[in-house]
């Protein structure tokens, strides 16, 4: 559990200045999420290097957050976590993944688009300016590079 907290703090800390406050994942109750079984982790040499939190809805799976250790970025861990989300959504009988990210996290916007996610809308939510995305889990055209 402490490894998830530490990872999320590290992954989202650079965005505090851009957003003007702590990103929402930094203040999530990770202990409760781990206990609920909604957190998945990626490890390398027994160290947690990435994590995601997934919530199953009636017709979609919500990707609540994706965090990758700064030293591990660019190594495919984020993609691996989102591939897991896609497979888990299939297992839950859901046809779609959804997520939102802060509009100030421009590198995330590029990343999700590169993986084939479609922006559905933009708006303010919980005091944050967010971009909302979706991905059909049965889509075969998402980039795999």
C-alpha positions as CSV (number, residue, x, y, z in Angstrom):
1,X,0.0,0.0,0.0
2,X,2.7,2.6,0.8
3,X,4.3,1.8,-2.6
4,X,1.0,2.9,-4.4
5,X,0.8,6.1,-2.4
6,X,4.5,6.9,-3.1
7,X,4.1,6.2,-6.8
8,X,1.0,8.3,-7.2
9,X,2.6,11.2,-5.3
10,X,5.7,11.0,-7.5
11,X,3.8,10.6,-10.8
12,X,1.4,13.5,-10.3
13,X,3.6,16.0,-8.4
14,X,4.9,17.7,-11.5
15,X,1.3,18.7,-12.4
16,X,0.7,20.6,-9.2
17,X,2.2,23.8,-10.5
18,X,0.5,23.5,-13.9
19,X,-3.0,22.9,-12.4
20,X,-2.5,25.2,-9.4
21,X,-3.5,22.5,-6.9
22,X,-3.0,18.8,-6.2
23,X,-4.4,16.5,-8.9
24,X,-7.3,14.5,-7.7
25,X,-5.5,11.1,-7.7
26,X,-3.0,12.4,-5.2
27,X,-5.7,12.6,-2.6
28,X,-7.6,9.4,-3.4
29,X,-8.0,6.8,-0.6
30,X,-5.6,4.3,-2.1
31,X,-5.8,2.0,1.0
32,X,-9.6,1.7,0.5
33,X,-9.1,1.2,-3.3
34,X,-6.5,-1.6,-2.7
35,X,-8.9,-3.2,-0.2
36,X,-11.7,-3.0,-2.7
37,X,-9.6,-4.7,-5.4
38,X,-9.9,-1.8,-7.8
39,X,-6.1,-1.1,-8.0
40,X,-3.8,-3.0,-10.3
41,X,0.0,-2.6,-10.2
42,X,2.9,-3.1,-12.6
43,X,6.2,-4.2,-11.0
44,X,9.8,-4.5,-12.0
45,X,12.2,-6.3,-9.8
46,X,9.6,-6.3,-7.0
47,X,9.2,-2.6,-7.1
48,X,5.8,-1.0,-8.0
49,X,6.5,1.1,-11.2
50,X,2.9,1.7,-12.3
51,X,-0.7,1.4,-11.1
52,X,-4.2,2.0,-12.3
53,X,-7.6,2.1,-10.6
54,X,-10.5,0.6,-12.5
55,X,-14.2,0.9,-11.7
56,X,-16.8,-1.3,-13.4
57,X,-20.0,0.3,-14.4
58,X,-23.1,-1.1,-16.0
59,X,-21.9,-0.6,-19.6
60,X,-18.3,0.6,-19.3
61,X,-15.1,0.5,-17.1
62,X,-13.9,3.8,-15.8
63,X,-10.2,4.2,-15.7
64,X,-9.9,6.5,-12.6
65,X,-6.1,7.0,-12.9
66,X,-2.9,5.7,-14.4
67,X,0.4,6.4,-12.7
68,X,3.9,5.5,-13.9
69,X,7.1,6.2,-12.0
70,X,9.0,9.0,-13.7
71,X,12.1,6.8,-14.2
72,X,10.0,4.2,-15.9
73,X,8.1,6.5,-18.4
74,X,8.5,5.6,-22.0
75,X,9.0,1.9,-21.4
76,X,5.4,0.8,-22.2
77,X,4.1,0.5,-18.6
78,X,1.2,3.0,-19.2
79,X,0.2,1.0,-22.3
80,X,0.5,-2.2,-20.4
81,X,-1.8,-0.9,-17.7
82,X,-4.4,0.3,-20.3
83,X,-4.2,-3.0,-22.1
84,X,-5.0,-4.7,-18.8
85,X,-7.9,-2.3,-18.4
86,X,-9.2,-3.2,-21.8
87,X,-9.0,-6.9,-21.1
88,X,-10.6,-6.5,-17.7
89,X,-13.5,-4.6,-19.3
90,X,-14.0,-7.4,-21.7
91,X,-14.1,-9.9,-18.8
92,X,-16.7,-7.6,-17.1
93,X,-18.9,-7.7,-20.2
94,X,-18.3,-4.0,-20.9
95,X,-17.9,-2.7,-24.4
96,X,-16.2,0.6,-23.5
97,X,-13.4,2.1,-21.4
98,X,-13.8,5.7,-20.3
99,X,-11.4,8.1,-18.6
100,X,-10.8,11.8,-18.0
101,X,-7.6,13.7,-17.5
102,X,-6.8,17.2,-16.5
103,X,-6.6,19.5,-19.5
104,X,-3.2,20.8,-18.2
105,X,-1.7,17.3,-18.5
106,X,-1.0,17.8,-22.2
107,X,1.4,14.9,-22.4
108,X,-1.5,12.6,-21.2
109,X,-3.8,14.0,-23.9
110,X,-1.2,13.1,-26.6
111,X,-0.7,9.7,-25.1
112,X,-4.3,8.7,-25.0
113,X,-4.9,9.9,-28.5
114,X,-1.9,8.0,-29.7
115,X,-3.4,4.8,-28.2
116,X,-6.6,5.3,-30.1
117,X,-8.8,6.9,-27.5
118,X,-11.4,9.3,-28.7
119,X,-12.1,12.6,-27.0
120,X,-15.8,12.9,-26.2
121,X,-16.0,16.3,-24.6
122,X,-14.3,18.8,-22.3
123,X,-15.7,20.4,-19.2
124,X,-15.3,21.4,-15.6
125,X,-15.7,18.7,-13.0
126,X,-15.0,18.9,-9.3
127,X,-13.2,22.1,-9.8
128,X,-10.9,20.7,-12.5
129,X,-10.8,21.4,-16.2
130,X,-11.0,17.9,-17.7
131,X,-10.9,16.2,-21.1
132,X,-13.0,13.1,-21.4
133,X,-12.1,10.1,-23.5
134,X,-13.5,6.7,-24.5
135,X,-12.2,3.5,-26.2
136,X,-14.2,0.6,-27.5
137,X,-12.7,-2.5,-26.0
138,X,-13.4,-4.5,-29.2
139,X,-11.7,-2.0,-31.5
140,X,-8.9,-3.5,-33.5
141,X,-7.6,-0.3,-34.9
142,X,-5.8,1.1,-31.8
143,X,-2.1,1.8,-32.5
144,X,0.3,-0.8,-31.1
145,X,3.6,1.0,-31.7
